[in-house]
Amino acid sequence: MAWSRVELFEQIRRDRRVEDLSIRELADKHPVHRRTVRQALANAVPPPRKTYPRRPRPAIEAYVEIIDDWLVKDQMVPRKQRHTARRVWQRLVVEHGATLAEVTVSRYVARRKVELGLDRVEVRVPQAHEPGAEAEVDFGEFYATVAGVWMKLWMFVMRLSCSGKAFHVAFATQAQEAFLEGHVRAFAYFGGVPGRIRYDNLKPAVVRVLRGRDRAESERFIALRSHYGYDPFYCRPGIEGAHEKGGVEGEIGRFRRTHLVPVPNVASLAELNALITAGDATDDERVITGRPVTVAAAFAAELPELAPLPDEPFDPARLLTARVDNRARVSVRQCYYSVPVRFAARRLPLRLSATTVEILDGGTVVARHERAVGRYVEVLTLDHYLEVLKIKPGALPGATALAQAKACGAFTATHQAYWDAARRKCGDKAGTVALTEVLLAHRTLPAAALILAMDRAVDAGIVDPQVVLIDARRAAEGRLAPVIPIGALAHYDRPAPSLGGYDDLLPGQHAGQHAGQLIGSRP
């Protein structure tokens, strides 16, 4: 039986005390050196072992700093992409010309990982989630082609921990307004509110990370939580806390691989979100590994446990103010949006949401735009510039607002045909002014009635804007008369009347004869 040194010393001291053996006899009985016997008799506690200087490693000594640097940096990368001992050896040979044996490197790497604490495996405790008790929230990035432009987008995801049902929506930003709007949409989609939601330390929610789980939260996020009545739970910062909301982390990757491959090619962000909503509906029929029912069935059981929604949804828009420049634009998040020219040089309040920008004058919305994607993008409405274009008609052909109106279909082929006909007949300036008057009428008359009236005007060759407006009003009231093209009136043309026959009635030689002929010629 192998004894410890303390037990060995105890037996030596006992034999000396009981049998009164000599040092030599004790050394022979307990096959040890006489020096050890003397140490045991002197003290019951063995002396510490003598340490010897580490033997030099001439072969690997020149590379230990390189290897240590690689191993330390591996702590910040995914576990599956860290260096193995073989990969360390291969890199040393290829990149540094080392002539080491692989076993030399593997022994050093194994020992060094223990010394650096890199071989520790964090044990995670399986969790059971009560219905309606908890959800997880995060943003995930992906790419899509929207209106012909390849762009990076962000997907807001909220996943119920018990049933596994998840809500997804795409935004062009991950700013606070998108973060808050994602919550509002998710709660409306689920039809209730979970008791607690897990977050990592997203900037829209967390202003500053404090000690432990404490966080300094933004006021808007506190207002959202207060409105819906749920509690937050914050994960540990960095990669160490990623597993604490592993459900939503895995959900982002699964949904992206399942429904966003191949890369979506859509006309608008609204169309993309319709595609994502269809993906959510499809996922209701899937069965999560290890569970006996579908996601839809599990959610049906969880829904009664969710807290009810408040009477009114939370307003996620951010209230800002901006000054209108001399081009009738406001600058919001490095993008420009037009307003009616009468507000130039004024400071106006605006509501900024994840998808729209609304500019206000008092309580009235004077301009509403879809939120632009990117930086230094102009979003202009042609109607906002009509009062200026009526005074400066030469600015219309090259106007950015006109180009955008054509691109989105607001300025139709009928508008262009009427403009061309008006310029041919009246000249560039007068023709453009005529078009501007018709465009101004879009504010009060239905667009369909104005387009019909412009088509009739082009067909009839009458480009007077007042005639177009009269026709448009009649069309809107349903009492429009059929158009008669000018060319069709040629059927009623007659030669100009002549008074030559009356000259014969003047006093003269044959007055009577001619008078008789005229009288007799009457039908």
DRENDO-651463 format. One record per residue (C-alpha): residue number from 1; x, y, z; residue in one letter. Coordinates in Angstrom, 2 decimals, decimal comma. Layout:
<sites>
   nr       xx       yy       zz  rest
  NUM        X        Y        Z     a
...
</sites>
This chain:
<sites>
   nr       xx       yy       zz  rest
    1     0,00     0,00     0,00     m
    2     1,36     3,38    -0,97     a
    3     1,71     5,68     1,99     w
    4     1,85     9,43     2,01     s
    5     4,98    11,02     3,43     r
    6     3,11    12,04     6,58     v
    7     2,05     8,43     7,16     e
    8     5,58     7,23     6,45     l
    9     7,01     9,66     8,98     f
   10     4,41     8,53    11,54     e
   11     5,40     4,83    11,11     q
   12     9,11     5,60    11,43     i
   13     8,55     7,59    14,62     r
   14     6,28     4,82    16,02     r
   15     8,81     2,06    15,31     d
   16    11,53     4,12    16,97     r
   17     9,33     4,72    19,98     r
   18     8,03     1,15    20,36     v
   19    10,88    -1,04    19,10     e
   20    13,77     1,36    19,71     d
   21    15,24     0,60    16,27     l
   22    18,38     2,31    15,04     s
   23    18,49     4,66    12,09     i
   24    19,99     1,95     9,87     r
   25    17,38    -0,58    10,99     e
   26    14,59     1,90    10,35     l
   27    15,98     2,68     6,89     a
   28    16,09    -1,02     6,06     d
   29    12,58    -1,67     7,40     k
   30    11,02     1,23     5,48     h
   31    13,14     1,12     2,33     p
   32    14,14     4,80     2,50     v
   33    17,35     6,73     2,80     h
   34    18,79     7,31     6,28     r
   35    18,43    11,03     5,58     r
   36    14,66    10,52     5,40     t
   37    14,73     8,63     8,73     v
   38    16,58    11,51    10,39     r
   39    13,99    14,00     8,96     q
   40    11,14    11,88    10,35     a
   41    12,69    11,66    13,80     l
   42    13,35    15,39    13,83     a
   43     9,85    16,53    12,83     n
   44     6,48    14,84    12,28     a
   45     5,73    17,16     9,33     v
   46     7,75    16,32     6,22     p
   47     9,83    19,21     4,91     p
   48     8,79    20,74     1,57     p
   49    10,28    19,14    -1,46     r
   50    13,27    20,84    -2,92     k
   51    12,49    22,72    -6,13     t
   52    14,87    22,52    -9,01     y
   53    15,17    25,07   -11,79     p
   54    13,17    24,18   -14,90     r
   55    15,20    22,43   -17,48     r
   56    15,75    24,47   -20,61     p
   57    13,65    23,78   -23,70     r
   58    16,04    24,78   -26,44     p
   59    13,78    23,49   -29,23     a
   60    10,56    25,27   -28,36     i
   61    11,82    28,16   -26,22     e
   62    11,99    30,53   -29,19     a
   63     8,28    30,05   -29,94     y
   64     6,62    30,05   -26,53     v
   65     5,58    33,73   -26,71     e
   66     4,00    33,17   -30,14     i
   67     2,12    30,10   -28,93     i
   68     0,94    31,83   -25,75     d
   69    -0,36    34,78   -27,78     d
   70    -2,38    32,46   -30,02     w
   71    -3,84    30,59   -27,05     l
   72    -4,81    33,76   -25,18     v
   73    -6,49    35,30   -28,24     k
   74    -8,48    32,09   -28,70     d
   75   -10,57    33,08   -25,68     q
   76   -12,29    35,77   -27,83     m
   77   -13,26    33,53   -30,76     v
   78   -15,86    30,74   -31,09     p
   79   -14,78    27,48   -29,48     r
   80   -14,97    25,55   -32,75     k
   81   -12,45    27,89   -34,37     q
   82    -9,73    27,79   -31,74     r
   83    -6,22    26,40   -32,19     h
   84    -5,62    22,73   -31,71     t
   85    -2,12    21,51   -30,88     a
   86    -1,73    20,23   -34,44     r
   87    -2,82    23,57   -35,90     r
   88    -0,28    25,37   -33,67     v
   89     2,46    23,05   -34,92     w
   90     1,40    23,53   -38,57     q
   91     1,46    27,33   -38,27     r
   92     4,86    27,30   -36,61     l
   93     6,30    25,20   -39,42     v
   94     4,68    27,13   -42,28     v
   95     4,76    30,71   -40,95     e
   96     7,89    30,68   -38,80     h
   97    10,02    27,93   -40,32     g
   98    10,16    25,90   -37,09     a
   99    11,74    22,43   -37,12     t
  100     9,96    21,15   -34,02     l
  101     8,46    17,72   -33,59     a
  102     4,68    17,72   -33,35     e
  103     4,77    15,89   -30,01     v
  104     6,96    18,64   -28,53     t
  105     4,36    21,26   -29,45     v
  106     1,40    19,16   -28,32     s
  107     2,95    18,57   -24,87     r
  108     3,64    22,26   -24,40     y
  109     0,15    23,29   -25,60     v
  110    -1,56    20,80   -23,28     a
  111     0,43    21,99   -20,25     r
  112     0,08    25,67   -21,16     r
  113    -3,70    25,46   -21,56     k
  114    -3,91    24,12   -17,99     v
  115    -1,67    26,92   -16,70     e
  116    -3,68    29,60   -18,51     l
  117    -7,01    28,11   -17,46     g
  118    -8,11    27,64   -21,06     l
  119    -9,21    24,04   -20,62     d
  120   -12,05    24,84   -18,24     r
  121   -15,55    23,95   -19,44     v
  122   -18,39    26,02   -18,03     e
  123   -21,19    23,78   -16,84     v
  124   -24,66    25,03   -17,71     r
  125   -27,75    24,01   -15,81     v
  126   -30,78    22,93   -17,90     p
  127   -33,76    25,23   -17,43     q
  128   -37,51    24,66   -17,39     a
  129   -39,65    27,61   -18,54     h
  130   -43,10    28,24   -17,14     e
  131   -45,82    29,32   -19,64     p
  132   -45,96    33,09   -20,07     g
  133   -43,08    33,65   -17,68     a
  134   -40,26    34,70   -19,98     e
  135   -39,18    35,77   -23,46     a
  136   -35,87    36,69   -25,09     e
  137   -35,07    39,64   -27,39     v
  138   -32,19    40,39   -29,73     d
  139   -31,24    41,92   -33,08     f
  140   -29,72    39,88   -35,92     g
  141   -28,21    41,26   -39,11     e
  142   -28,80    40,01   -42,66     f
  143   -28,60    41,26   -46,23     y
  144   -31,25    41,76   -48,90     a
  145   -31,74    43,51   -52,23     t
  146   -34,41    46,19   -51,76     v
  147   -35,56    48,18   -54,82     a
  148   -32,45    47,03   -56,67     g
  149   -30,04    48,07   -53,89     v
  150   -27,98    45,55   -51,93     w
  151   -28,16    46,60   -48,28     m
  152   -27,55    45,47   -44,72     k
  153   -30,68    45,18   -42,58     l
  154   -31,49    44,25   -39,00     w
  155   -34,08    41,74   -37,82     m
  156   -35,76    42,28   -34,44     f
  157   -36,64    38,95   -32,82     v
  158   -38,71    38,19   -29,72     m
  159   -39,01    34,51   -28,75     r
  160   -41,25    33,06   -26,03     l
  161   -39,08    30,70   -23,98     s
  162   -41,82    28,17   -23,14     c
  163   -43,56    27,56   -26,48     s
  164   -40,69    28,64   -28,75     g
  165   -42,99    30,85   -30,82     k
  166   -41,06    33,81   -32,24     a
  167   -41,83    37,13   -33,90     f
  168   -39,53    38,61   -36,55     h
  169   -39,54    42,01   -38,27     v
  170   -36,93    43,71   -40,46     a
  171   -35,77    47,29   -39,99     f
  172   -33,27    49,45   -41,83     a
  173   -31,82    50,53   -38,47     t
  174   -31,27    49,11   -34,99     q
  175   -31,68    52,47   -33,27     a
  176   -33,91    52,94   -30,24     q
  177   -37,05    53,70   -32,26     e
  178   -36,70    50,35   -34,08     a
  179   -36,02    48,57   -30,78     f
  180   -39,17    50,02   -29,19     l
  181   -41,35    49,51   -32,28     e
  182   -40,24    45,88   -32,43     g
  183   -41,59    45,36   -28,91     h
  184   -44,91    47,02   -29,75     v
  185   -45,37    44,87   -32,85     r
  186   -44,31    41,69   -31,05     a
  187   -46,74    42,17   -28,16     f
  188   -49,56    42,85   -30,64     a
  189   -48,56    39,73   -32,62     y
  190   -48,60    37,49   -29,54     f
  191   -51,71    39,10   -28,08     g
  192   -50,12    39,39   -24,64     g
  193   -47,02    40,26   -22,61     v
  194   -44,59    37,83   -20,89     p
  195   -43,66    38,44   -17,27     g
  196   -39,93    38,89   -17,93     r
  197   -37,73    39,48   -20,98     i
  198   -34,03    38,64   -21,28     r
  199   -31,69    41,12   -22,98     y
  200   -28,04    41,53   -23,65     d
  201   -26,70    45,04   -23,12     n
  202   -28,24    46,71   -26,18     l
  203   -27,58    50,44   -26,37     k
  204   -31,25    51,34   -27,02     p
  205   -32,06    49,93   -23,58     a
  206   -28,88    50,25   -21,50     v
  207   -27,10    53,54   -20,93     v
  208   -24,42    52,12   -18,63     r
  209   -23,51    48,67   -17,30     v
  210   -23,27    48,70   -13,49     l
  211   -22,14    46,06   -11,01     r
  212   -23,59    42,59   -11,44     g
  213   -26,96    42,56   -13,19     r
  214   -27,71    46,22   -12,51     d
  215   -28,01    48,57   -15,46     r
  216   -28,70    52,27   -16,00     a
  217   -31,60    52,19   -18,47     e
  218   -32,74    54,79   -20,99     s
  219   -35,88    56,74   -20,09     e
  220   -37,79    55,70   -23,22     r
  221   -37,14    52,02   -22,48     f
  222   -38,26    52,46   -18,87     i
  223   -41,47    54,06   -20,19     a
  224   -42,04    51,07   -22,51     l
  225   -41,59    48,58   -19,65     r
  226   -43,88    50,59   -17,43     s
  227   -46,55    50,77   -20,14     h
  228   -46,63    46,99   -20,71     y
  229   -45,76    45,96   -17,16     g
  230   -42,92    43,45   -17,48     y
  231   -39,47    43,07   -15,89     d
  232   -36,08    42,96   -17,66     p
  233   -33,26    40,48   -17,08     f
  234   -29,79    41,42   -18,35     y
  235   -27,22    38,85   -19,39     c
  236   -23,55    39,12   -18,55     r
  237   -21,66    41,41   -20,94     p
  238   -19,76    39,96   -23,89     g
  239   -19,50    36,40   -25,11     i
  240   -19,72    35,06   -21,55     e
  241   -23,41    35,93   -21,39     g
  242   -24,44    34,81   -24,87     a
  243   -25,63    31,39   -23,63     h
  244   -27,95    33,06   -21,13     e
  245   -30,34    33,85   -23,98     k
  246   -29,39    30,98   -26,24     g
  247   -32,97    30,46   -27,41     g
  248   -33,15    33,73   -29,35     v
  249   -29,52    33,45   -30,49     e
  250   -30,28    30,12   -32,12     g
  251   -33,61    31,35   -33,45     e
  252   -31,97    34,18   -35,39     i
  253   -29,63    31,81   -37,19     g
  254   -32,33    29,20   -37,84     r
  255   -34,79    31,71   -39,30     f
  256   -32,10    33,34   -41,43     r
  257   -31,02    29,99   -42,93     r
  258   -34,59    28,81   -43,47     t
  259   -36,40    31,86   -44,82     h
  260   -33,72    34,31   -45,99     l
  261   -31,76    31,95   -48,23     v
  262   -31,43    32,71   -51,08     p
  263   -30,98    36,42   -50,38     v
  264   -34,40    38,14   -50,77     p
  265   -34,89    40,46   -53,72     n
  266   -37,89    42,70   -53,03     v
  267   -39,30    46,04   -54,14     a
  268   -39,67    47,52   -50,66     s
  269   -39,13    46,91   -46,97     l
  270   -42,87    46,32   -46,59     a
  271   -42,70    43,48   -49,11     e
  272   -39,74    42,00   -47,23     l
  273   -41,67    42,07   -43,96     n
  274   -44,61    40,38   -45,65     a
  275   -42,20    37,61   -46,65     l
  276   -40,95    37,37   -43,05     i
  277   -44,51    37,24   -41,68     t
  278   -45,24    34,34   -44,02     a
  279   -42,16    32,60   -42,62     g
  280   -43,51    33,04   -39,07     d
  281   -46,79    31,45   -40,13     a
  282   -44,93    28,50   -41,68     t
  283   -42,88    27,97   -38,52     d
  284   -46,03    27,46   -36,46     d
  285   -46,22    23,93   -37,88     e
  286   -42,66    22,91   -37,01     r
  287   -41,83    20,72   -34,02     v
  288   -38,85    21,75   -31,89     i
  289   -36,48    18,87   -31,23     t
  290   -37,39    17,02   -28,05     g
  291   -40,92    18,40   -27,82     r
  292   -44,11    16,41   -28,49     p
  293   -46,26    19,14   -30,09     v
  294   -45,97    21,84   -32,74     t
  295   -45,06    25,44   -31,95     v
  296   -48,65    26,52   -32,64     a
  297   -50,06    23,98   -30,16     a
  298   -47,53    24,96   -27,49     a
  299   -48,33    28,64   -27,99     f
  300   -52,08    27,99   -27,71     a
  301   -51,41    26,53   -24,25     a
  302   -49,13    29,43   -23,29     e
  303   -51,31    32,29   -24,53     l
  304   -53,74    32,32   -21,53     p
  305   -50,75    32,80   -19,21     e
  306   -49,55    36,00   -20,93     l
  307   -50,48    39,29   -19,32     a
  308   -53,18    41,20   -21,26     p
  309   -52,26    44,09   -23,53     l
  310   -52,94    47,66   -22,33     p
  311   -55,88    49,53   -23,83     d
  312   -53,62    51,54   -26,17     e
  313   -50,26    50,61   -27,68     p
  314   -47,09    52,44   -26,70     f
  315   -45,96    55,17   -29,11     d
  316   -42,39    54,16   -30,09     p
  317   -41,66    57,27   -32,19     a
  318   -38,98    59,71   -31,09     r
  319   -39,97    63,38   -30,92     l
  320   -37,37    65,73   -32,41     l
  321   -37,17    69,22   -33,89     t
  322   -35,41    70,26   -37,08     a
  323   -34,88    73,48   -39,02     r
  324   -36,15    73,69   -42,61     v
  325   -33,36    74,77   -44,96     d
  326   -33,61    76,98   -48,06     n
  327   -34,41    73,91   -50,17     r
  328   -37,51    73,13   -48,09     a
  329   -35,87    70,11   -46,43     r
  330   -35,28    68,91   -42,89     v
  331   -32,23    66,86   -41,99     s
  332   -32,92    63,75   -39,87     v
  333   -30,20    61,20   -39,12     r
  334   -28,08    62,43   -42,07     q
  335   -30,98    62,14   -44,55     c
  336   -33,14    64,91   -46,04     y
  337   -36,94    65,06   -46,24     y
  338   -39,01    67,72   -48,01     s
  339   -41,74    69,89   -46,51     v
  340   -44,04    72,46   -48,19     p
  341   -42,04    75,51   -49,22     v
  342   -44,06    77,84   -46,99     r
  343   -42,20    76,38   -43,98     f
  344   -38,73    77,34   -45,23     a
  345   -36,43    78,72   -42,50     a
  346   -38,78    77,57   -39,74     r
  347   -38,06    75,05   -36,97     r
  348   -40,65    72,25   -36,92     l
  349   -41,28    69,29   -34,62     p
  350   -41,21    65,81   -36,13     l
  351   -41,95    62,20   -35,18     r
  352   -39,24    59,71   -36,10     l
  353   -40,24    56,05   -36,12     s
  354   -38,41    53,03   -37,46     a
  355   -40,24    53,24   -40,80     t
  356   -41,62    56,78   -41,18     t
  357   -40,78    60,45   -40,67     v
  358   -43,68    62,84   -39,93     e
  359   -43,13    66,62   -39,88     i
  360   -45,67    68,58   -37,86     l
  361   -46,96    72,14   -37,65     d
  362   -48,72    72,29   -34,33     g
  363   -50,93    69,21   -34,32     g
  364   -51,13    68,95   -38,12     t
  365   -48,95    66,58   -40,14     v
  366   -47,62    68,69   -43,04     v
  367   -45,36    66,00   -44,55     a
  368   -45,03    62,25   -44,16     r
  369   -42,24    60,17   -45,71     h
  370   -40,97    56,64   -45,59     e
  371   -37,71    56,59   -43,68     r
  372   -34,66    56,56   -45,95     a
  373   -31,99    53,87   -45,87     v
  374   -28,40    55,06   -45,84     g
  375   -26,82    58,48   -45,43     r
  376   -27,25    61,74   -47,35     y
  377   -30,34    60,38   -49,11     v
  378   -32,96    62,88   -50,28     e
  379   -36,66    61,98   -50,03     v
  380   -38,59    64,73   -51,83     l
  381   -42,25    65,17   -52,76     t
  382   -42,98    67,14   -55,94     l
  383   -46,17    68,64   -54,48     d
  384   -44,13    70,46   -51,84     h
  385   -42,37    72,59   -54,50     y
  386   -45,29    73,51   -56,82     l
  387   -45,73    77,09   -55,54     e
  388   -42,07    77,82   -56,32     v
  389   -42,16    75,95   -59,66     l
  390   -45,09    78,09   -60,78     k
  391   -42,84    81,12   -60,37     i
  392   -39,67    79,36   -61,58     k
  393   -40,93    76,95   -64,28     p
  394   -37,42    76,53   -65,67     g
  395   -36,42    74,57   -62,54     a
  396   -38,92    71,76   -63,13     l
  397   -37,19    69,68   -65,87     p
  398   -34,11    69,04   -63,73     g
  399   -35,80    68,91   -60,33     a
  400   -34,85    66,00   -58,06     t
  401   -38,43    65,86   -56,81     a
  402   -39,64    65,34   -60,39     l
  403   -37,19    62,48   -60,92     a
  404   -38,34    60,80   -57,73     q
  405   -42,01    61,32   -58,66     a
  406   -41,38    59,59   -61,99     k
  407   -39,51    56,74   -60,29     a
  408   -42,34    56,03   -57,83     c
  409   -45,11    56,43   -60,43     g
  410   -46,68    59,61   -59,01     a
  411   -45,78    61,50   -62,19     f
  412   -47,40    59,30   -64,83     t
  413   -47,04    58,99   -68,59     a
  414   -50,28    61,03   -68,88     t
  415   -48,68    63,92   -67,01     h
  416   -45,68    63,75   -69,34     q
  417   -47,88    63,63   -72,45     a
  418   -49,88    66,66   -71,31     y
  419   -46,68    68,54   -70,45     w
  420   -45,20    67,79   -73,88     d
  421   -48,39    68,88   -75,66     a
  422   -48,60    72,09   -73,60     a
  423   -44,97    73,00   -74,35     r
  424   -45,42    72,37   -78,06     r
  425   -48,48    74,58   -78,25     k
  426   -47,65    77,30   -75,70     c
  427   -43,87    77,21   -75,33     g
  428   -41,69    75,84   -72,55     d
  429   -42,51    78,43   -69,91     k
  430   -46,27    78,69   -70,45     a
  431   -46,57    74,93   -70,96     g
  432   -44,76    74,21   -67,69     t
  433   -46,93    76,73   -65,84     v
  434   -50,01    74,98   -67,25     a
  435   -48,71    71,63   -65,95     l
  436   -48,03    73,17   -62,54     t
  437   -51,63    74,39   -62,28     e
  438   -52,87    70,90   -63,07     v
  439   -50,50    69,38   -60,50     l
  440   -51,78    71,82   -57,87     l
  441   -55,29    70,56   -58,54     a
  442   -54,24    67,10   -57,27     h
  443   -54,66    68,52   -53,76     r
  444   -58,43    68,93   -54,19     t
  445   -59,49    66,65   -57,06     l
  446   -59,19    62,87   -57,43     p
  447   -56,08    61,78   -59,31     a
  448   -58,09    59,47   -61,60     a
  449   -60,36    62,34   -62,67     a
  450   -57,39    64,61   -63,45     l
  451   -55,61    61,91   -65,45     i
  452   -58,77    61,28   -67,47     l
  453   -59,16    65,01   -68,09     a
  454   -55,51    65,32   -69,23     m
  455   -55,93    62,39   -71,62     d
  456   -59,03    64,08   -73,12     r
  457   -57,18    67,38   -73,39     a
  458   -54,28    65,78   -75,29     v
  459   -56,69    63,95   -77,62     d
  460   -58,71    67,11   -78,30     a
  461   -55,64    69,32   -78,68     g
  462   -56,90    71,70   -75,96     i
  463   -54,19    72,20   -73,31     v
  464   -55,71    75,11   -71,40     d
  465   -55,39    74,07   -67,71     p
  466   -58,77    75,62   -66,85     q
  467   -60,44    73,37   -69,41     v
  468   -58,65    70,37   -67,85     v
  469   -59,85    71,35   -64,38     l
  470   -63,46    71,78   -65,57     i
  471   -63,32    68,35   -67,19     d
  472   -61,81    66,85   -64,04     a
  473   -64,58    68,28   -61,84     r
  474   -67,22    66,91   -64,22     r
  475   -65,49    63,52   -64,22     a
  476   -65,40    63,50   -60,42     a
  477   -69,16    64,27   -60,38     e
  478   -69,91    61,64   -63,05     g
  479   -71,31    64,05   -65,66     r
  480   -68,51    64,19   -68,19     l
  481   -69,61    64,79   -71,84     a
  482   -67,94    62,81   -74,64     p
  483   -64,94    64,54   -76,19     v
  484   -65,12    65,71   -79,79     i
  485   -61,69    65,97   -81,42     p
  486   -61,11    69,10   -83,46     i
  487   -60,43    67,01   -86,55     g
  488   -63,90    65,52   -86,39     a
  489   -65,50    68,99   -86,81     l
  490   -64,24    69,20   -90,41     a
  491   -67,46    67,45   -91,49     h
  492   -69,34    70,68   -90,73     y
  493   -67,06    73,04   -92,67     d
  494   -68,78    75,28   -95,42     r
  495   -67,29    77,82   -97,83     p
  496   -67,54    81,49   -96,83     a
  497   -70,79    83,16   -98,09     p
  498   -70,56    85,47  -101,15     s
  499   -72,55    88,73  -101,72     l
  500   -71,75    88,95  -105,45     g
  501   -75,33    88,10  -106,52     g
  502   -76,72    91,10  -104,67     y
  503   -74,65    93,44  -106,80     d
  504   -76,94    92,65  -109,73     d
  505   -79,85    94,22  -107,85     l
  506   -78,26    97,62  -108,07     l
  507   -80,04   100,06  -110,48     p
  508   -78,88    99,29  -114,00     g
  509   -79,72    97,92  -117,37     q
  510   -80,50    94,34  -116,45     h
  511   -81,77    94,90  -112,97     a
  512   -85,18    93,40  -113,61     g
  513   -83,84    90,39  -115,42     q
  514   -81,40    89,61  -112,66     h
  515   -84,05    90,17  -110,04     a
  516   -86,30    87,71  -111,81     g
  517   -83,54    85,16  -111,99     q
  518   -82,82    85,55  -108,28     l
  519   -86,48    85,23  -107,37     i
  520   -86,93    82,29  -109,68     g
  521   -83,91    80,56  -108,31     s
  522   -85,33    80,35  -104,81     r
  523   -86,02    76,81  -103,78     p
</sites>
